[in-house]
Amino acid sequence: MDDRKSFRSSYSSALVGLTMAVIAYSSMESSNYLRSIQLSSQSLRQQLESSGLHSVPSVMRNLENVSWTGATEGYFPRHNNHTETYFPQTQPRSPPSFQNDHPMCQRLAFPTTPDSSSSSLYIGNILNAGNLWHSYWERILEASYYPRFPENNTHILDETLQNIYRNLLLDLSPTHLEQGLLTQPKSEQVERVWNILEQRRLHPETSPPLRILAMGGSVVEGVGCIQHQEGIEKDLVGRDCSWPGRLEAFVNEMFGYDAVQIVNIAQGGTGTDQAWSIVKYWMYPPQFEGKAPDIIIHAFGSNDSHLGEIPPTEKERILELHQQGTFRLNQFIQSVFASHACPSPIVVHLDDYVGGHRQGALLGDFTYRMILKEVTGWYGNMAVSSAQVVDEFIYPDTIGETAFSPKWYIKQRGPTAGLYNENVHFGYGGHLAVVWTWAYSALKAAIHFCNDKDWERHREENGQKYFGNPIKRESFVKENVHRVKDYLPPPLDYDMDLQNISQAMLMEKTRQEEHCQAISESPPCIMAFVAGPEGQTDTKDKLGRYLAPWFSHKDGFVFERDLSHGFARKLGIAAVKENATMQFDFRNIIQPVQVLTVHSIKSYGEAWEGSAANFIISKKARKADRNATTGEDWIEVYNEVLSGVHNSKSTISYSTEMFFPLIEVGSDMKLEVKLVGGSKFKVTGMMLCSR
């Protein structure tokens, strides 16, 4: 037994020694150091035998036929008895230097750092995000100070806040930030973004900034984000405190010009269902001047991780979350493409959800992150997770840690002290973590793009030399490797399987090519609004003016956004008494319509008990179609009742599509809404459209 233990120990030590030597031998930059650790098969065998290991395994038997060379003679073993090799028969040389003439890559690839004491920007001549971040961390810190003032781009943070920012940034090391990039964007997307930024830099008078639309729920809206500073009259609160504004200021400061414009249309209680309607029907904020954004940030991790109707068991909850989340993400990504001319806006995703909804098991809280990685990886969209970056700080101390996490436990004295408080809203430290996660992940994406560009050049220069390996022969590559151009794959759903995927991809590619030539970007709706923080319906008065041309009757419905009726800050049209009614009339419609999409609130508690509203769509009959018995002029084409309650202690917006027979151009139609249950109901958006 002791002999066998000795054998295993000696053998393991030998293999470890060999492995470490080869790793160091093939990766260290210093050729002098590499020469000092040159190995020969004879010396290795002597080491093995001196340790008592006389029976050398078969994996070591051919070492006599291998000569190991130093850094100046190549990195791989050459088989002396073979003329054909798996590697190029070239003169040994040092590692190739980074050679990439793309402007973005040239800016990243400078050989020295601002601080000569810092380490090299390269590891093995590959651009490295961690070292770049390390080298410029003080500039990154300065650019993070917020708020900044447009007139002179300065900040007024006091010394205390500056120290807090500094310590937060130092806590989130590159090792932590490395965890933030869940999926890598396609190279085509990176290059599109860079080209827009370059045009903005070179031609600021004629080229707009990179337009970014931030979509999300109450976390992105800034609920719970408060930055207090002594001597400042007003705290930084809510939307003014949240990460979209911070990210815009950070990027523009780092670039040195107004490179990006980020518009935050997040609204509490909304999810991907509402975002889907906005992109499908082009309800973009006026800041974009009728244009689609270049980038859409999808940041609904918290609300898409929440189930309005909660199944009874943890397993059922997790499965339901996975099913709903997969469907929503597929639908949203496909809708962005289907609703825009090519190239459509780039979709990127943020997971900022560290827990706080009533999932029970942590696995339920992590479900959204898993879904996000699966679906975005399938489509080639960039996804980042600030939640994954800060996990290490949060979970060891869910009571005391509040720099990056929500305040989950009530600390005040009294009967509620120490009780768990369901909460997903973190403070400004969490919003800073989101900014740095985006920044570091974007840097990684740019570096991956540059290294890929350099590899393309390397492949072109050296590809013909690698066909000594049968698996790499040119005929094999031509017959079996198909380089597919960029397009959106079919939805990753429960019906897609391996036998059908290739045919489905081909059909999808053909369909999308036809779509790109035929798509019209004209708005497809005769009425469309989402009552929100930006745009033509961001206040009660604006919402009223927008809807006034179609209102023919309104009794018991009011424009509302406050908390007096349990409506949780959400602007909309609210029923405030029993049997409330309202009616919209549309005369001589200018385009056909066949779908009504309604965003409505579902809530809980006594005030919402029994809440339900009836939506009725009718069209005016032509003379030949009138009812001969009653003489009725109107034909009902759709009727549905929506509930305003659910079994969750939350207030959430739901989206419902109502399809009906096509109503032709030139027709008259009407929409009636009647409260048929309870005394409360709220509509936060409606779209009457052709598709």
N, C-alpha and C positions, 0 to 999 in steps of 0.2 A: 504493500500500500504506500509506504514511504517513497519507494522508487518511482511509483507512478506519479505521486505528487511532485517529486523532484523533476520528473520528465516534463509534466505539464507546466511547472513553473519556469523551467529553463526554456522550453519551447515558446511559451508566451512572451518571456522576456526578449527572446531573440526576434520574434515577429514584431513586437512593439518597437524594438530598436531599429529594425529594418524599416518599418513604416515611418517612424519619425525622421529617419535619415532621408528617405525618399521625399517626404513632404518638404523638409527643409531644403533638400537638394534641388527640388523643382520649383520652389516658390520664392526663396529669398532673393533680394535684389543685389546683395553684395557678392560679386564673383570671388573676391578673396576669401570670404567666409565659406563659400561653396567649395573652393579648392581644398580648404582645410578639412572637409568632411567627406572627401572622395572615398568611395568604397570599392573594393574588388571582391569578386566571388571567393577568392582564396582566403582573404582576411576574414570574411564573414564566416566561411566554413571553419576556420581556425577558432573563431570566437565560439561557435556552436559546440565544437568538439571539446574545447577547453572547459566548457560548462558541463561536460558529461553527456551531451546530446550527440551520440555517435550515429544514430539512425536518422538521417535527414529525410524529411517527408518529400514526396514527389514534387511538390510545388517549388522546391529549392534545387532540384537536381540539374536543371539546365543553366545554373548560374555561371558555370565555366564558359558557356557560349555567349555570355553577355558581358560587354564592357561598359562600365559606367563612366560618363564623361562629366567634366566640370561645366560651370556656367557659360564659359566661352565656347563650349563644344556641343551645345544642344542640351535638351532636357529629358530625352527619352533613351532607353536602352537600345543599342543596335545589335541585331543578331548576326554574329560574324559568319555563320555558315549559310546564310540566306541572302539571295540577291534582291528578292521582292520584299518590301517592307510595308507596314501600315502607315508610315510617315514619310514626308518628302525626302528624297535623296538630294539634299542641298548642303552647302557648306554650313557648318554650325555657326550660329550667330546669337547675339544677345536678344532679349525680348523685344518685340516690335514697339516702337514709340507710338503714342497716340497721334494719328494723322487723320484729321477730319476737317474739311473746309466749310462745314455748315456754320453760319455766323453764330448761332446760339452755342454750338459746341466750342467754337474758338473762344468765346467769352468765358466758358467754364474751365477751359483747359490751360490756364496760365500755370507756369512751372513753379512759381514761388508764392508764398503767402504774405499778407500784409505784415504779419508778425514773424520775423525771421526765426524766432525761437519755436514757432509752431512746427508740427510735423508736416511731412510732405503731403500734397493733395492727392498723391497716387499711392495705391497699393498694387504692386505688380503692373504699373503703368496703366491702371484702370482708374478712371475718375471715381472719386469716393465722396458720397454725400456727408458722411459723418465728419470727415476732416474739413470739408468746406464749411459745414455748420460750426465746427469748433473754431476754425480760423476767423470767422466773421461773427462770432456770438455777440460781441459788444455792439456791433452795428444792428444785429437782429434785435437785441434788447432795446436799443434806442428807437428803432422803427416800431416796436410794440407799444411804446408809451401812448396812452389814449385817454381822453380825446385829443385830436390834433385840429388845428384851426386852419381853414383853407387859405386865408389871406397871407399867412407866412409859414404854414406847415410846422408850427411849433406846438409844444405841449406845455401844460402847467402842472404837471404832477409834482406833489411835494416829495420831500426826501423819504418819508415813510412809505408812500406808494411805490416810489422807484425801487426801494429795497425789497418790497414785496414782489414786484415784477421780477427783479433780479433773482431772488431765491426760487421763485416758481420756475423760471427758465432753467436755472442750474439743476433743479430737481429732475426736470424732464431731459435727461441726457439723450444723446443720439441713440443709445441702446434702447431706450424707451420709445423714442419717436420712430425707430425702425419698425416697430410693431404696428404702426398706423396705416401703412399702405396694404390694404387687403388684396386689391387686384390692380394690375398694371394697365394703363390705357393703351390703345393701339397707337403705333407710331404715326399714323395719318392724323390722329387727333392732336398729338403733341405738336406736329409740324403746323397744323392749321392755327393753333393758338399762337405759336411763335410768330407766324407770318403776320397775324393781326397786330401783335405787340410791336413788331418791327415797323410796320406801316405807320402805326401811331407815333412811334419815335421819330421816324424820318419825315412824316408829313402830318404834323398835328393839326394843321388848319383844315385839312380835307379828310383825314382818316379818323373815324370815331374810336374811342377806347374799346377794349374788350368788354362786351356787354354780358354781365352775369346776373342771372335771376336766382335768388335764394328762396326756396320754398320749404316750408316746414310748419310745425305746430307751435305750441306755446314756448317750448325751449328756445327755438330759433327766434321767436317773437321777443324773447328776453324776460319772460316771467321769472322772477326770483333773482335777476341780475341787478345788483345795486353796488355802485362804486362810490363810496363816501370819501370826501377829502376836506380837511379843515381849511377854512378860509374861502371855500367855494360856496356860493349862495345856493346852488341846486345840485343835488346828487345826480350821478349818471344812473339812470333807471330804465329798465325795460328795453325797448327797441334801440334806444340810444346807447345801451350798454352791451348789447348782444354781439356775437362774433361777426356777422356780415359787415357791419360798419367798421369794426376793428380790422378785419381782413382787407377791406378796400384801402384803408389808410396805411396798413402795413406794406402791402404790395406796392403802392404808389411811392411810398418813401424809399423802399428798397430799389425800385427802378429809377427813381429820380425824376419822374414825370407822371402825369395822370394816365397811367397805363390801363387801368381797369375801372369800370363802373359797376358796382354791385347794388342791386335794388332788392330789398328785403320785403317780400309780400307774405311772410309767415303769419299765420293766425291760429290762436289757440283752439284746440279741439278738432282740428282738421287733419286729414290723412291723405294718403295717395289717391283716394277716390276723388277728392276735391282738386288735387293737383292735375289729375288726368283730364278733368273737364276744362281747366284753364288752358292747357296746352292744346287740347283737341279743338277748342273753339277760339283760340287766339285772343284770349282775354289778358293781354300783357299790359303792364303799366305804361302810362303815357311817356315816361322818361325815355322809352325805347323808340318813340316817334313812329309807331306803327310797324316797326321791324321786330323780327323774332330775336331773342337773345342768342349770343354765340354759345353760351354755356348755361345749362340749367342744373342747379344744385338741388338734388332731391335729398331732403333731410327730415324724414318722417319716422325715424327709428323709434322714438318714444310712443307715438300714437299708433303706428302700425304694429307695435308690440303689445298693444292693448286690445283685448276682446270685449266688445260691448255685451255680447251674449256669452257668458262664461260657462263652459261645460263642467260637469260635476267632478271629474278626476283630473289629476295632473297630466297623465298620459294623453287624455283626450284634448286637454288644453294645448299641449305642445303640438300634437298632430294638427289641430285646427289652426294654430298659428302658422305652422309650416305651409299648410294648404292655402290659407288666405294670403300670406305674405308672398308666396311664389306667384300666385295669380296676379296680385296687385302690381308687383314689380314688372312682370312680363307685360301686362296691359299698359303700364305707364311708358315703358321704353318703346314698345311698338307704336303707341299713340303719338309720341314725339316724332317718330319717323313718318308715320302715315299722314300727319297733319301739316307737313312742311315740304317745301321744295328741297332738292338735294344741293349741297349737303345740309342735312337737318342739324338743329342744335346738338351740341355735344352734351350728353347726360353724364354727370358725375354724382356720386352718392356719399352721404355721410351717415355713419352710425355713431350717435352720441348718447346712446341709451345704456346706462350703467345699472338699471334696475329701479324699482319703485312702484310699478303697477302690480296688481295682485295676481302674479303668475304662480306664486308659491315657490316651486323649485327654481333654483338658479338656472337649470337647463332651459326652463321656459324663458327666462330673461335673455339667455344667450341665443335663443332660436333665431331671432331676426338677423343677428350677425352672421350666423351660418347660412341663412337664406341669401343674404346680400352677397356673400362671397361666391356662392354657387351661381346665382343668376347673373351678376355682373361679370364674372369670369367667362360665362357662356357668351355674353354679348361683346366682351372686350371693352367694357366701360370701367373707368377708374372708380374705385371705392376706397374710402379711408374710414378708420375707426379711431376717433379720439377716446372712446370708451376703452378700447383695448390698450391704449397708451397708458391710461391712468389706473387700470385695474389693480396693479400691484400696490398702489397707495391706498385704495379704497377698501378692499375687502378685509385686510387684516384688522381694520378699526372702523367699522361702519358707524360707530357712535361718535367718536372723536374727530374723524377726518372729515373736514368740510371745505378744504381748499379746492378740491376738484369735484366733489360729490354733492348731491342734495342733502339737506338737513333731514335725516330720516327719523330722528328721535327728538322728542320735545324736551328741552332742557330746563324750562321754567319750573319754578316750584308750584306745588299744588297737586290736585288729584290726577292731572294728565302728565305730570313730569315723568320722563323716562319711557313714555308710551311710543310705539311705532307710529310714524306719520307718513302715510302714503304720499310720495312726492317724487317727481322726476326732474325738478328744476334746480340746477346748480347755480352757483354764484359766478362772479366775473373771473375767478381762477379757472373754472371749467371752460369758460368762453375763450380765455387766453390759450388753454390747452388745445382747443379746436383750431385756433389760428395757427399755432405752431405745428400742429399735425398736418394741416393743409399745406403749409409752407414746406415742411420737410418732405412730405410725400410728393409735392410738385417738383422739388429738386431731384428726388430719386427718379421720378418719371423722365425728367429732362436728361439725366445722366444715362439712364437705360437707353433712351433714344439715341444719344450720341455714341454710346458703345456699340449699339446695333449698326449705326451708320458706318462706324469704323470697321466692324466685322464684315459688312457688305463689301467694302473696299478690299479687305483681306481675302474674302472668298473669291472675288473676281480675279485677284492677282494669283491666288494659289490653288484654286479649285481643281484645275486640270491635273495637279500633281498627286491627288489623293486617291486616284482610281486603282492603285495597287491592291486595295482592299476590295474583295469581290462584292461586298455589300454596298460599295460606293461606286461601282462601275457606271459609266455614263449612261449606258442603255437602261440600267436599273432605275437610275434617277429619272430619266425621261419618261419611262413607262409607269412608274409607280408614285412619284412625288408630284402632286399637283399644287401649284402655288395659286391659291384662290384670292381674287381681288377682294377688297374690303366691301362687305355688305352685311346687312343684318340677318343673322340666322333665324330660323323659325322659332316660335316660342318654346321655351324649356318647360313643358308641362307633363302631366301624367300620361298622356297619350303617345308621346314621342318615344320610339324605341330604336334600337341599333339597326334593325332590318330596314327601317323606312327613312332614316335620317339623311342619307345621301340624296335620295330622290326628293325629299322635302326641301333640302337646301338648294337643290337645282331649281325647283319650282319657285322657291322664295326669291332666288336671285333674279329669275325672269320676271316675276311679278314686280319686284322693286325697280328693275330697269324701266318697265312700262310706267310705273308710278312716277318716277323721277321726271319723265317727259310729259306726263299728263296732269300733275297736281296743280291745283289752283290755290293760291294763298288768300283768296278773297274770303271774308268771314262767312260761314255757312248758316248763320242764325239771323232770324228777324228780331229776336230779343235775347240778350245774354248778359247776365250780371252775376258776379260773386261779390257780395258785400264784404269788403276787406279793407286793409290798411293803406293800400295804394290804388290810384286810378280814379275813374269817374264816379265810383260809388263808395268812397272811403269815409263819408259822413252821412248822417241822417238826411240832411238837406240835399246833398248831391244824389243820394239814392232816390229820394222823392222826386227830384227834377227829372232823373233819368226815366222813371216809370210813368210819369204823369201823362205822356201822350197815349198810353194804352189803358189807363185806369178808367173804367166806366162806373165802378161802384166799389165802395170800401166802408164796411161797418164793423167796428170791433177789432180791426187790424191797425197797428201803428208801427211807425219806424222806430226801432228801439236798439240800444246797445248797452244800457247800464244793468246793474245787478238787481234792480227793484223787483223784477219778476222771475228771478232765478235764471237769467239769460247769459251770465258769465262773460260779459264784455263783447259778445259776438253780435256785431251789427247785422240787422236783418228786418224782416217784416214779421211782427209778432202779434198773435191773437191774444187779447187780454180779457176777453169775456166769453161766456158761453154763446154758442150759435153765431160766432163771428163769421162774416163772409167778405169776399172781395172778388172782383171780376175784371179781366183784361179783354179788350176787344181789339182785333187786328183786321183792318179793312184792306181789301185788294192787295194781298201779300205779294211781295216782289220776287219770292223764290219759294219753291216747294218745301214743305216741312213734314217730318214723319217721326220725330222723337222729341219728347220733353224730358230734360234732366233736372231733377230737383235736389238741392242740398237742404236738408232740414235737420233740426236739432232733436236728439233724443237725450232725455235726462231722467231724473229720479226724484222721489220724495212726494210729499202730499200735494204740493202745488201742481205737479205734473200728472197726477193720478188720472188714468183714463184718457190721456191726451191722444187725439186722432183727428186727422183732416182728410177730407174727400176732394180729390182733384178730378175735374170733369172737363174733357175737351170736346168741343162741338164745332161743326162747320155749317155754314148757311147753305141750305139746299137750293139747287137750281129749280126752276119752275117745274120741270119734268119729274123731279125727285120729291116734291113736296107730298106730305101725307094727305091723301085725298079726304080722309075721315076727319082729322083734327085740323088740317090746314097749317100744321106746324112748319115753321120756316127752318128750324135747326135740327141737324142730325147729330146725335151723340156718337162719337167715334172712340172714346176711351173713358174709363171710369176706374179709379183706384183709391183705396183708403190707406194712408200712411200713419203709422203709430208714432207717438212722440215720447214713448217711454221705453226703457230697457232695464235689465236686471243687474246693472252696474252702477256703483256710486260715482258716476262721472257724467260730464256733459260733453257729448261728442257729436260732430256733424256727420251725417250719413248721406250717401249719394244714391239716388234711385233713377234709373232710366225707364221711361214709359214709351214704348213703341206703338204706333197706331197707323192705320192706312194712310197712304200719302195724300196730303191736301195740296192741290195744284196751285200754280201761280195764278193770281187774280182772284182767288177765293177770299171770302170773309170767314173768320173763325173766332172763337172765344175760349177763354180758359177761366173756369170758376173754381174757387177754393172755399170750402165750407168746413168750419169746425164742427165735427160730429161727435166728439167725445172730450170731456174735461173742459177746462177753461184756459188752457195754455197750448200754444203751438208756435213754432218759429221757423220761417223760411230764410235761409242765408244765401241762396242763389237759385236762379232758374235760367235755363237755356232752351229756347224753342228753335229747333234746327233741322236742317235737311239730312244730316248724317250723325 
